[in-house]
Amino acid sequence: MAAFGFVFVMLPCVAIAGFTCFAACRAQRHPAFKLLAGVCLTVALAAALAPVGVMAWLMTIKPG
């Protein structure tokens, strides 16, 4: 059950933090922040889409 809590509670929180980091880094002028923004966006998208992937995987499991 802890794994489900991680996937469906913690990963969306990580996604929100990642999108916030992306927006903050994009607002900076230094080119290094543009690269960091790409990393933040990648992490945020992976964290946001992981619960969707788990739900799709769970739908394919046949009961019994």
Buried (B, 14 or more C-beta within 10 A) or exposed (E): EEEEEEBEEEBBEBBEBBBEBBEEBBEEEEEEBEEBBEEBBEBBBBBBEBBEEBEEEEEEEEEE
